[in-house]
């Protein structure tokens, strides 16, 4: 069965601005992950554990997918689950950053403390 984006996924249109639970992502790193620059990192789903249980964010997988070198590498290793778009995702990494940017170069929940 294909995974869908979590109901609190920051890629969802229906998630309020600043609704980036589970920590922060550095804006520069997020742009690099999505750019095709040879970076092996991908955006992790905030509802999966760190380490071997971690999954790629469904929104990232659907909207960025093979544009990301890290995603292509993970897919080549059989580490990407089947995903399904339910139509509630913003279109680009730029949209995610604009929606959830803290103004400190971080994309996260504003209650997160540095």
Backbone atoms as SQL, in Angstrom:
CREATE TABLE atoms (id INTEGER PRIMARY KEY, chain TEXT, resi INTEGER, resn TEXT, atom TEXT, x REAL, y REAL, z REAL);
INSERT INTO atoms VALUES
  (1, 'A', 1, 'UNK', 'N', 0.839, -1.183, 0.000),
  (2, 'A', 1, 'UNK', 'CA', 0.000, 0.000, 0.000),
  (3, 'A', 1, 'UNK', 'C', 0.888, 1.252, 0.000),
  (4, 'A', 2, 'UNK', 'N', 0.531, 2.215, -0.796),
  (5, 'A', 2, 'UNK', 'CA', 1.317, 3.452, -0.915),
  (6, 'A', 2, 'UNK', 'C', 1.104, 4.357, 0.295),
  (7, 'A', 3, 'UNK', 'N', 2.180, 5.013, 0.715),
  (8, 'A', 3, 'UNK', 'CA', 2.098, 5.990, 1.807),
  (9, 'A', 3, 'UNK', 'C', 1.610, 7.320, 1.258),
  (10, 'A', 4, 'UNK', 'N', 0.832, 8.019, 2.053),
  (11, 'A', 4, 'UNK', 'CA', 0.408, 9.390, 1.761),
  (12, 'A', 4, 'UNK', 'C', 1.093, 10.316, 2.756),
  (13, 'A', 5, 'UNK', 'N', 1.136, 11.584, 2.416),
  (14, 'A', 5, 'UNK', 'CA', 1.730, 12.566, 3.323),
  (15, 'A', 5, 'UNK', 'C', 0.969, 12.565, 4.647),
  (16, 'A', 6, 'UNK', 'N', 1.709, 12.682, 5.749),
  (17, 'A', 6, 'UNK', 'CA', 1.112, 12.764, 7.091),
  (18, 'A', 6, 'UNK', 'C', 0.156, 13.958, 7.155),
  (19, 'A', 7, 'UNK', 'N', -0.808, 13.904, 8.042),
  (20, 'A', 7, 'UNK', 'CA', -1.756, 15.025, 8.130),
  (21, 'A', 7, 'UNK', 'C', -1.090, 16.314, 8.604),
  (22, 'A', 8, 'UNK', 'N', 0.113, 16.215, 9.187),
  (23, 'A', 8, 'UNK', 'CA', 0.864, 17.405, 9.609),
  (24, 'A', 8, 'UNK', 'C', 2.085, 17.661, 8.727),
  (25, 'A', 9, 'UNK', 'N', 2.138, 17.031, 7.566),
  (26, 'A', 9, 'UNK', 'CA', 3.287, 17.196, 6.660),
  (27, 'A', 9, 'UNK', 'C', 3.424, 18.657, 6.243),
  (28, 'A', 10, 'UNK', 'N', 4.633, 19.220, 6.335),
  (29, 'A', 10, 'UNK', 'CA', 4.817, 20.625, 5.958),
  (30, 'A', 10, 'UNK', 'C', 4.588, 20.884, 4.469),
  (31, 'A', 11, 'UNK', 'N', 4.515, 19.839, 3.655),
  (32, 'A', 11, 'UNK', 'CA', 4.231, 20.001, 2.226),
  (33, 'A', 11, 'UNK', 'C', 2.729, 20.137, 1.968),
  (34, 'A', 12, 'UNK', 'N', 1.901, 19.860, 2.957),
  (35, 'A', 12, 'UNK', 'CA', 0.444, 19.950, 2.764),
  (36, 'A', 12, 'UNK', 'C', -0.014, 21.405, 2.714),
  (37, 'A', 13, 'UNK', 'N', -0.895, 21.690, 1.779),
  (38, 'A', 13, 'UNK', 'CA', -1.516, 23.019, 1.690),
  (39, 'A', 13, 'UNK', 'C', -2.346, 23.290, 2.935),
  (40, 'A', 14, 'UNK', 'N', -2.966, 22.258, 3.487),
  (41, 'A', 14, 'UNK', 'CA', -3.888, 22.413, 4.611),
  (42, 'A', 14, 'UNK', 'C', -3.193, 22.608, 5.960),
  (43, 'A', 15, 'UNK', 'N', -1.876, 22.441, 6.022),
  (44, 'A', 15, 'UNK', 'CA', -1.139, 22.655, 7.273),
  (45, 'A', 15, 'UNK', 'C', -0.883, 24.151, 7.425),
  (46, 'A', 16, 'UNK', 'N', -1.193, 24.714, 8.593),
  (47, 'A', 16, 'UNK', 'CA', -0.996, 26.159, 8.777),
  (48, 'A', 16, 'UNK', 'C', 0.475, 26.568, 8.677),
  (49, 'A', 17, 'UNK', 'N', 0.734, 27.805, 8.291),
  (50, 'A', 17, 'UNK', 'CA', 2.120, 28.294, 8.254),
  (51, 'A', 17, 'UNK', 'C', 2.801, 28.082, 9.600),
  (52, 'A', 18, 'UNK', 'N', 4.053, 27.716, 9.533),
  (53, 'A', 18, 'UNK', 'CA', 4.800, 27.442, 10.758),
  (54, 'A', 18, 'UNK', 'C', 4.530, 26.051, 11.299),
  (55, 'A', 19, 'UNK', 'N', 3.688, 25.304, 10.631),
  (56, 'A', 19, 'UNK', 'CA', 3.320, 23.979, 11.103),
  (57, 'A', 19, 'UNK', 'C', 4.326, 22.929, 10.712),
  (58, 'A', 20, 'UNK', 'N', 5.556, 23.074, 11.139),
  (59, 'A', 20, 'UNK', 'CA', 6.612, 22.138, 10.792),
  (60, 'A', 20, 'UNK', 'C', 7.014, 21.405, 12.059),
  (61, 'A', 21, 'UNK', 'N', 6.250, 20.384, 12.426),
  (62, 'A', 21, 'UNK', 'CA', 6.531, 19.679, 13.685),
  (63, 'A', 21, 'UNK', 'C', 7.797, 18.848, 13.598),
  (64, 'A', 22, 'UNK', 'N', 8.322, 18.495, 14.728),
  (65, 'A', 22, 'UNK', 'CA', 9.451, 17.570, 14.760),
  (66, 'A', 22, 'UNK', 'C', 10.800, 18.205, 14.554),
  (67, 'A', 23, 'UNK', 'N', 10.908, 19.520, 14.638),
  (68, 'A', 23, 'UNK', 'CA', 12.214, 20.142, 14.507),
  (69, 'A', 23, 'UNK', 'C', 12.300, 21.080, 13.324),
  (70, 'A', 24, 'UNK', 'N', 13.497, 21.303, 12.861),
  (71, 'A', 24, 'UNK', 'CA', 13.747, 22.281, 11.805),
  (72, 'A', 24, 'UNK', 'C', 14.620, 21.693, 10.715),
  (73, 'A', 25, 'UNK', 'N', 14.530, 22.296, 9.560),
  (74, 'A', 25, 'UNK', 'CA', 15.390, 21.968, 8.434),
  (75, 'A', 25, 'UNK', 'C', 16.088, 23.255, 8.036),
  (76, 'A', 26, 'UNK', 'N', 17.366, 23.182, 7.830),
  (77, 'A', 26, 'UNK', 'CA', 18.115, 24.327, 7.366),
  (78, 'A', 26, 'UNK', 'C', 17.674, 24.637, 5.937),
  (79, 'A', 27, 'UNK', 'N', 17.281, 25.873, 5.674),
  (80, 'A', 27, 'UNK', 'CA', 16.773, 26.261, 4.356),
  (81, 'A', 27, 'UNK', 'C', 17.780, 25.969, 3.244),
  (82, 'A', 28, 'UNK', 'N', 19.032, 26.283, 3.483),
  (83, 'A', 28, 'UNK', 'CA', 20.055, 26.043, 2.465),
  (84, 'A', 28, 'UNK', 'C', 20.165, 24.545, 2.150),
  (85, 'A', 29, 'UNK', 'N', 20.161, 23.708, 3.191),
  (86, 'A', 29, 'UNK', 'CA', 20.239, 22.257, 2.990),
  (87, 'A', 29, 'UNK', 'C', 19.011, 21.746, 2.235),
  (88, 'A', 30, 'UNK', 'N', 17.834, 22.256, 2.575),
  (89, 'A', 30, 'UNK', 'CA', 16.615, 21.830, 1.895),
  (90, 'A', 30, 'UNK', 'C', 16.667, 22.186, 0.413),
  (91, 'A', 31, 'UNK', 'N', 17.138, 23.390, 0.114),
  (92, 'A', 31, 'UNK', 'CA', 17.280, 23.788, -1.293),
  (93, 'A', 31, 'UNK', 'C', 18.298, 22.890, -2.015),
  (94, 'A', 32, 'UNK', 'N', 19.392, 22.555, -1.333),
  (95, 'A', 32, 'UNK', 'CA', 20.396, 21.673, -1.937),
  (96, 'A', 32, 'UNK', 'C', 19.829, 20.282, -2.186),
  (97, 'A', 33, 'UNK', 'N', 19.076, 19.747, -1.219),
  (98, 'A', 33, 'UNK', 'CA', 18.483, 18.417, -1.380),
  (99, 'A', 33, 'UNK', 'C', 17.594, 18.358, -2.616),
  (100, 'A', 34, 'UNK', 'N', 16.944, 19.469, -2.918),
  (101, 'A', 34, 'UNK', 'CA', 15.974, 19.521, -4.008),
  (102, 'A', 34, 'UNK', 'C', 16.568, 19.978, -5.332),
  (103, 'A', 35, 'UNK', 'N', 17.842, 20.342, -5.353),
  (104, 'A', 35, 'UNK', 'CA', 18.404, 21.034, -6.506),
  (105, 'A', 35, 'UNK', 'C', 19.051, 20.166, -7.566),
  (106, 'A', 36, 'UNK', 'N', 19.374, 18.936, -7.245),
  (107, 'A', 36, 'UNK', 'CA', 20.140, 18.123, -8.174),
  (108, 'A', 36, 'UNK', 'C', 21.628, 18.192, -7.915),
  (109, 'A', 37, 'UNK', 'N', 22.043, 19.058, -6.971),
  (110, 'A', 37, 'UNK', 'CA', 23.440, 19.088, -6.530),
  (111, 'A', 37, 'UNK', 'C', 23.723, 17.731, -5.878),
  (112, 'A', 38, 'UNK', 'N', 24.898, 17.152, -6.088),
  (113, 'A', 38, 'UNK', 'CA', 25.160, 15.828, -5.519),
  (114, 'A', 38, 'UNK', 'C', 25.244, 15.830, -3.989),
  (115, 'A', 39, 'UNK', 'N', 24.082, 15.866, -3.350),
  (116, 'A', 39, 'UNK', 'CA', 23.941, 15.783, -1.903),
  (117, 'A', 39, 'UNK', 'C', 23.137, 14.519, -1.634),
  (118, 'A', 40, 'UNK', 'N', 23.650, 13.652, -0.780),
  (119, 'A', 40, 'UNK', 'CA', 22.967, 12.378, -0.548),
  (120, 'A', 40, 'UNK', 'C', 21.864, 12.458, 0.496),
  (121, 'A', 41, 'UNK', 'N', 21.688, 13.588, 1.104),
  (122, 'A', 41, 'UNK', 'CA', 20.671, 13.770, 2.128),
  (123, 'A', 41, 'UNK', 'C', 19.302, 13.991, 1.473),
  (124, 'A', 42, 'UNK', 'N', 18.249, 13.458, 2.102),
  (125, 'A', 42, 'UNK', 'CA', 16.875, 13.717, 1.666),
  (126, 'A', 42, 'UNK', 'C', 16.068, 14.173, 2.871),
  (127, 'A', 43, 'UNK', 'N', 14.934, 14.779, 2.620),
  (128, 'A', 43, 'UNK', 'CA', 14.081, 15.255, 3.711),
  (129, 'A', 43, 'UNK', 'C', 13.393, 14.057, 4.359),
  (130, 'A', 44, 'UNK', 'N', 13.614, 13.899, 5.656),
  (131, 'A', 44, 'UNK', 'CA', 13.040, 12.797, 6.420),
  (132, 'A', 44, 'UNK', 'C', 11.627, 13.131, 6.863),
  (133, 'A', 45, 'UNK', 'N', 10.758, 12.134, 6.851),
  (134, 'A', 45, 'UNK', 'CA', 9.410, 12.297, 7.401),
  (135, 'A', 45, 'UNK', 'C', 9.527, 12.544, 8.900),
  (136, 'A', 46, 'UNK', 'N', 8.876, 13.589, 9.389),
  (137, 'A', 46, 'UNK', 'CA', 8.965, 13.937, 10.805),
  (138, 'A', 46, 'UNK', 'C', 8.219, 12.946, 11.697),
  (139, 'A', 47, 'UNK', 'N', 7.416, 12.062, 11.110),
  (140, 'A', 47, 'UNK', 'CA', 6.686, 11.066, 11.897),
  (141, 'A', 47, 'UNK', 'C', 7.365, 9.701, 11.903),
  (142, 'A', 48, 'UNK', 'N', 8.594, 9.627, 11.419),
  (143, 'A', 48, 'UNK', 'CA', 9.333, 8.369, 11.484),
  (144, 'A', 48, 'UNK', 'C', 10.546, 8.558, 12.373),
  (145, 'A', 49, 'UNK', 'N', 11.004, 7.485, 12.994),
  (146, 'A', 49, 'UNK', 'CA', 12.164, 7.608, 13.892),
  (147, 'A', 49, 'UNK', 'C', 13.445, 7.853, 13.113),
  (148, 'A', 50, 'UNK', 'N', 14.427, 8.409, 13.783),
  (149, 'A', 50, 'UNK', 'CA', 15.752, 8.561, 13.183),
  (150, 'A', 50, 'UNK', 'C', 16.382, 7.179, 13.022),
  (151, 'A', 51, 'UNK', 'N', 17.424, 7.120, 12.239),
  (152, 'A', 51, 'UNK', 'CA', 18.149, 5.866, 12.065),
  (153, 'A', 51, 'UNK', 'C', 17.519, 4.972, 11.016),
  (154, 'A', 52, 'UNK', 'N', 17.609, 3.673, 11.211),
  (155, 'A', 52, 'UNK', 'CA', 17.165, 2.728, 10.195),
  (156, 'A', 52, 'UNK', 'C', 15.662, 2.762, 9.962),
  (157, 'A', 53, 'UNK', 'N', 14.880, 3.255, 10.932),
  (158, 'A', 53, 'UNK', 'CA', 13.435, 3.329, 10.759),
  (159, 'A', 53, 'UNK', 'C', 12.971, 4.568, 10.008),
  (160, 'A', 54, 'UNK', 'N', 13.894, 5.461, 9.689),
  (161, 'A', 54, 'UNK', 'CA', 13.539, 6.719, 9.025),
  (162, 'A', 54, 'UNK', 'C', 13.007, 6.458, 7.618),
  (163, 'A', 55, 'UNK', 'N', 12.039, 7.255, 7.230),
  (164, 'A', 55, 'UNK', 'CA', 11.455, 7.205, 5.891),
  (165, 'A', 55, 'UNK', 'C', 11.620, 8.574, 5.246),
  (166, 'A', 56, 'UNK', 'N', 11.648, 8.599, 3.940),
  (167, 'A', 56, 'UNK', 'CA', 11.685, 9.860, 3.203),
  (168, 'A', 56, 'UNK', 'C', 10.305, 10.504, 3.322),
  (169, 'A', 57, 'UNK', 'N', 10.285, 11.823, 3.494),
  (170, 'A', 57, 'UNK', 'CA', 9.039, 12.580, 3.541),
  (171, 'A', 57, 'UNK', 'C', 8.260, 12.340, 2.239),
  (172, 'A', 58, 'UNK', 'N', 6.977, 12.018, 2.361),
  (173, 'A', 58, 'UNK', 'CA', 6.146, 11.746, 1.184),
  (174, 'A', 58, 'UNK', 'C', 6.019, 12.989, 0.311),
  (175, 'A', 59, 'UNK', 'N', 5.825, 14.163, 0.912),
  (176, 'A', 59, 'UNK', 'CA', 5.741, 15.396, 0.131),
  (177, 'A', 59, 'UNK', 'C', 7.012, 15.628, -0.671),
  (178, 'A', 60, 'UNK', 'N', 8.163, 15.431, -0.029),
  (179, 'A', 60, 'UNK', 'CA', 9.447, 15.568, -0.710),
  (180, 'A', 60, 'UNK', 'C', 9.550, 14.546, -1.839),
  (181, 'A', 61, 'UNK', 'N', 9.175, 13.308, -1.563),
  (182, 'A', 61, 'UNK', 'CA', 9.266, 12.241, -2.572),
  (183, 'A', 61, 'UNK', 'C', 8.409, 12.553, -3.794),
  (184, 'A', 62, 'UNK', 'N', 7.204, 13.059, -3.570),
  (185, 'A', 62, 'UNK', 'CA', 6.291, 13.327, -4.688),
  (186, 'A', 62, 'UNK', 'C', 6.700, 14.576, -5.458),
  (187, 'A', 63, 'UNK', 'N', 7.002, 15.648, -4.755),
  (188, 'A', 63, 'UNK', 'CA', 7.254, 16.926, -5.427),
  (189, 'A', 63, 'UNK', 'C', 8.698, 17.114, -5.888),
  (190, 'A', 64, 'UNK', 'N', 9.654, 16.459, -5.238),
  (191, 'A', 64, 'UNK', 'CA', 11.063, 16.595, -5.623),
  (192, 'A', 64, 'UNK', 'C', 11.548, 15.307, -6.292),
  (193, 'A', 65, 'UNK', 'N', 11.351, 14.193, -5.616),
  (194, 'A', 65, 'UNK', 'CA', 11.678, 12.884, -6.166),
  (195, 'A', 65, 'UNK', 'C', 13.011, 12.806, -6.863),
  (196, 'A', 66, 'UNK', 'N', 12.989, 12.403, -8.118),
  (197, 'A', 66, 'UNK', 'CA', 14.228, 12.119, -8.844),
  (198, 'A', 66, 'UNK', 'C', 15.057, 13.357, -9.175),
  (199, 'A', 67, 'UNK', 'N', 14.567, 14.547, -8.890),
  (200, 'A', 67, 'UNK', 'CA', 15.410, 15.740, -9.020),
  (201, 'A', 67, 'UNK', 'C', 16.517, 15.715, -7.970),
  (202, 'A', 68, 'UNK', 'N', 16.277, 14.976, -6.879),
  (203, 'A', 68, 'UNK', 'CA', 17.219, 14.890, -5.768),
  (204, 'A', 68, 'UNK', 'C', 18.178, 13.716, -5.972),
  (205, 'A', 69, 'UNK', 'N', 19.469, 13.998, -5.919),
  (206, 'A', 69, 'UNK', 'CA', 20.480, 12.944, -6.037),
  (207, 'A', 69, 'UNK', 'C', 20.334, 11.949, -4.885),
  (208, 'A', 70, 'UNK', 'N', 20.092, 12.459, -3.687),
  (209, 'A', 70, 'UNK', 'CA', 19.907, 11.588, -2.526),
  (210, 'A', 70, 'UNK', 'C', 18.716, 10.659, -2.697),
  (211, 'A', 71, 'UNK', 'N', 17.633, 11.179, -3.266),
  (212, 'A', 71, 'UNK', 'CA', 16.447, 10.367, -3.519),
  (213, 'A', 71, 'UNK', 'C', 16.767, 9.270, -4.530),
  (214, 'A', 72, 'UNK', 'N', 17.450, 9.643, -5.613),
  (215, 'A', 72, 'UNK', 'CA', 17.801, 8.643, -6.632),
  (216, 'A', 72, 'UNK', 'C', 18.688, 7.552, -6.041),
  (217, 'A', 73, 'UNK', 'N', 19.629, 7.946, -5.193),
  (218, 'A', 73, 'UNK', 'CA', 20.495, 6.960, -4.551),
  (219, 'A', 73, 'UNK', 'C', 19.680, 6.034, -3.648),
  (220, 'A', 74, 'UNK', 'N', 18.821, 6.614, -2.814),
  (221, 'A', 74, 'UNK', 'CA', 17.988, 5.800, -1.913),
  (222, 'A', 74, 'UNK', 'C', 17.092, 4.854, -2.714),
  (223, 'A', 75, 'UNK', 'N', 16.536, 5.338, -3.815),
  (224, 'A', 75, 'UNK', 'CA', 15.689, 4.492, -4.664),
  (225, 'A', 75, 'UNK', 'C', 16.494, 3.345, -5.257),
  (226, 'A', 76, 'UNK', 'N', 17.730, 3.616, -5.650),
  (227, 'A', 76, 'UNK', 'CA', 18.570, 2.564, -6.237),
  (228, 'A', 76, 'UNK', 'C', 18.914, 1.479, -5.218),
  (229, 'A', 77, 'UNK', 'N', 18.825, 1.817, -3.941),
  (230, 'A', 77, 'UNK', 'CA', 19.093, 0.861, -2.867),
  (231, 'A', 77, 'UNK', 'C', 17.808, 0.206, -2.349),
  (232, 'A', 78, 'UNK', 'N', 16.667, 0.530, -2.970),
  (233, 'A', 78, 'UNK', 'CA', 15.383, -0.048, -2.557),
  (234, 'A', 78, 'UNK', 'C', 14.846, 0.533, -1.264),
  (235, 'A', 79, 'UNK', 'N', 15.240, 1.761, -0.928),
  (236, 'A', 79, 'UNK', 'CA', 14.861, 2.368, 0.350),
  (237, 'A', 79, 'UNK', 'C', 13.670, 3.324, 0.258),
  (238, 'A', 80, 'UNK', 'N', 13.060, 3.431, -0.910),
  (239, 'A', 80, 'UNK', 'CA', 11.938, 4.359, -1.085),
  (240, 'A', 80, 'UNK', 'C', 10.644, 3.563, -1.162),
  (241, 'A', 81, 'UNK', 'N', 9.692, 3.910, -0.299),
  (242, 'A', 81, 'UNK', 'CA', 8.371, 3.280, -0.327),
  (243, 'A', 81, 'UNK', 'C', 7.555, 3.852, -1.473),
  (244, 'A', 82, 'UNK', 'N', 6.546, 3.116, -1.895),
  (245, 'A', 82, 'UNK', 'CA', 5.575, 3.643, -2.851),
  (246, 'A', 82, 'UNK', 'C', 4.808, 4.771, -2.158),
  (247, 'A', 83, 'UNK', 'N', 4.586, 5.871, -2.875),
  (248, 'A', 83, 'UNK', 'CA', 3.875, 7.018, -2.311),
  (249, 'A', 83, 'UNK', 'C', 2.720, 7.398, -3.227),
  (250, 'A', 84, 'UNK', 'N', 1.768, 8.122, -2.647),
  (251, 'A', 84, 'UNK', 'CA', 0.571, 8.511, -3.383),
  (252, 'A', 84, 'UNK', 'C', 0.224, 9.958, -3.063),
  (253, 'A', 85, 'UNK', 'N', -0.074, 10.732, -4.073),
  (254, 'A', 85, 'UNK', 'CA', -0.445, 12.144, -3.928),
  (255, 'A', 85, 'UNK', 'C', -1.950, 12.245, -3.781),
  (256, 'A', 86, 'UNK', 'N', -2.411, 12.861, -2.700),
  (257, 'A', 86, 'UNK', 'CA', -3.851, 13.032, -2.506),
  (258, 'A', 86, 'UNK', 'C', -4.326, 14.427, -2.923),
  (259, 'A', 87, 'UNK', 'N', -3.453, 15.194, -3.588),
  (260, 'A', 87, 'UNK', 'CA', -3.836, 16.496, -4.120),
  (261, 'A', 87, 'UNK', 'C', -3.727, 17.659, -3.167),
  (262, 'A', 88, 'UNK', 'N', -3.194, 17.451, -1.958),
  (263, 'A', 88, 'UNK', 'CA', -3.119, 18.525, -0.957),
  (264, 'A', 88, 'UNK', 'C', -1.681, 18.986, -0.714),
  (265, 'A', 89, 'UNK', 'N', -0.824, 18.906, -1.728),
  (266, 'A', 89, 'UNK', 'CA', 0.574, 19.269, -1.544),
  (267, 'A', 89, 'UNK', 'C', 0.916, 20.548, -2.300),
  (268, 'A', 90, 'UNK', 'N', 1.750, 21.391, -1.668),
  (269, 'A', 90, 'UNK', 'CA', 2.255, 22.570, -2.371),
  (270, 'A', 90, 'UNK', 'C', 3.128, 22.098, -3.521),
  (271, 'A', 91, 'UNK', 'N', 3.468, 22.989, -4.414),
  (272, 'A', 91, 'UNK', 'CA', 4.129, 22.586, -5.653),
  (273, 'A', 91, 'UNK', 'C', 5.647, 22.472, -5.595),
  (274, 'A', 92, 'UNK', 'N', 6.294, 23.195, -4.678),
  (275, 'A', 92, 'UNK', 'CA', 7.749, 23.250, -4.766),
  (276, 'A', 92, 'UNK', 'C', 8.394, 23.434, -3.393),
  (277, 'A', 93, 'UNK', 'N', 9.696, 23.200, -3.348),
  (278, 'A', 93, 'UNK', 'CA', 10.452, 23.447, -2.131),
  (279, 'A', 93, 'UNK', 'C', 10.392, 24.939, -1.783),
  (280, 'A', 94, 'UNK', 'N', 10.349, 25.802, -2.777),
  (281, 'A', 94, 'UNK', 'CA', 10.204, 27.237, -2.539),
  (282, 'A', 94, 'UNK', 'C', 8.912, 27.516, -1.765),
  (283, 'A', 95, 'UNK', 'N', 7.823, 26.854, -2.142),
  (284, 'A', 95, 'UNK', 'CA', 6.546, 27.049, -1.446),
  (285, 'A', 95, 'UNK', 'C', 6.626, 26.605, 0.016),
  (286, 'A', 96, 'UNK', 'N', 7.293, 25.482, 0.268),
  (287, 'A', 96, 'UNK', 'CA', 7.458, 24.995, 1.642),
  (288, 'A', 96, 'UNK', 'C', 8.259, 26.009, 2.458),
  (289, 'A', 97, 'UNK', 'N', 9.333, 26.508, 1.878),
  (290, 'A', 97, 'UNK', 'CA', 10.177, 27.469, 2.584),
  (291, 'A', 97, 'UNK', 'C', 9.415, 28.762, 2.851),
  (292, 'A', 98, 'UNK', 'N', 8.708, 29.278, 1.870),
  (293, 'A', 98, 'UNK', 'CA', 7.945, 30.507, 2.065),
  (294, 'A', 98, 'UNK', 'C', 6.881, 30.347, 3.143),
  (295, 'A', 99, 'UNK', 'N', 6.249, 29.198, 3.174),
  (296, 'A', 99, 'UNK', 'CA', 5.158, 28.951, 4.118),
  (297, 'A', 99, 'UNK', 'C', 5.648, 28.799, 5.558),
  (298, 'A', 100, 'UNK', 'N', 6.818, 28.170, 5.735),
  (299, 'A', 100, 'UNK', 'CA', 7.263, 27.801, 7.079),
  (300, 'A', 100, 'UNK', 'C', 8.559, 28.469, 7.522),
  (301, 'A', 101, 'UNK', 'N', 9.087, 29.420, 6.765),
  (302, 'A', 101, 'UNK', 'CA', 10.367, 30.029, 7.100),
  (303, 'A', 101, 'UNK', 'C', 10.267, 30.872, 8.358),
  (304, 'A', 102, 'UNK', 'N', 11.266, 30.745, 9.211),
  (305, 'A', 102, 'UNK', 'CA', 11.303, 31.497, 10.468),
  (306, 'A', 102, 'UNK', 'C', 12.015, 32.830, 10.334),
  (307, 'A', 103, 'UNK', 'N', 12.667, 33.081, 9.187),
  (308, 'A', 103, 'UNK', 'CA', 13.460, 34.289, 9.043),
  (309, 'A', 103, 'UNK', 'C', 14.865, 34.125, 9.581),
  (310, 'A', 104, 'UNK', 'N', 15.203, 32.929, 10.069),
  (311, 'A', 104, 'UNK', 'CA', 16.551, 32.662, 10.584),
  (312, 'A', 104, 'UNK', 'C', 17.279, 31.660, 9.694),
  (313, 'A', 105, 'UNK', 'N', 16.787, 31.449, 8.467),
  (314, 'A', 105, 'UNK', 'CA', 17.398, 30.460, 7.588),
  (315, 'A', 105, 'UNK', 'C', 16.955, 29.053, 7.913),
  (316, 'A', 106, 'UNK', 'N', 15.925, 28.956, 8.752),
  (317, 'A', 106, 'UNK', 'CA', 15.394, 27.656, 9.155),
  (318, 'A', 106, 'UNK', 'C', 13.936, 27.556, 8.745),
  (319, 'A', 107, 'UNK', 'N', 13.518, 26.354, 8.432),
  (320, 'A', 107, 'UNK', 'CA', 12.124, 26.075, 8.112),
  (321, 'A', 107, 'UNK', 'C', 11.641, 25.169, 9.228),
  (322, 'A', 108, 'UNK', 'N', 10.736, 25.669, 10.090),
  (323, 'A', 108, 'UNK', 'CA', 10.353, 24.862, 11.249),
  (324, 'A', 108, 'UNK', 'C', 9.140, 25.441, 11.964),
  (325, 'A', 109, 'UNK', 'N', 8.787, 24.780, 13.043),
  (326, 'A', 109, 'UNK', 'CA', 7.750, 25.243, 13.930),
  (327, 'A', 109, 'UNK', 'C', 8.308, 26.438, 14.706),
  (328, 'A', 110, 'UNK', 'N', 7.608, 27.564, 14.727),
  (329, 'A', 110, 'UNK', 'CA', 8.162, 28.756, 15.386),
  (330, 'A', 110, 'UNK', 'C', 8.381, 28.595, 16.881),
  (331, 'A', 111, 'UNK', 'N', 7.799, 27.570, 17.497),
  (332, 'A', 111, 'UNK', 'CA', 8.009, 27.372, 18.937),
  (333, 'A', 111, 'UNK', 'C', 9.334, 26.684, 19.215),
  (334, 'A', 112, 'UNK', 'N', 10.024, 26.216, 18.163),
  (335, 'A', 112, 'UNK', 'CA', 11.327, 25.565, 18.343),
  (336, 'A', 112, 'UNK', 'C', 12.324, 26.576, 18.881),
  (337, 'A', 113, 'UNK', 'N', 13.105, 26.187, 19.843),
  (338, 'A', 113, 'UNK', 'CA', 14.083, 27.097, 20.462),
  (339, 'A', 113, 'UNK', 'C', 15.474, 26.778, 19.955),
  (340, 'A', 114, 'UNK', 'N', 16.231, 27.798, 19.605),
  (341, 'A', 114, 'UNK', 'CA', 17.626, 27.608, 19.161),
  (342, 'A', 114, 'UNK', 'C', 18.509, 27.342, 20.367);
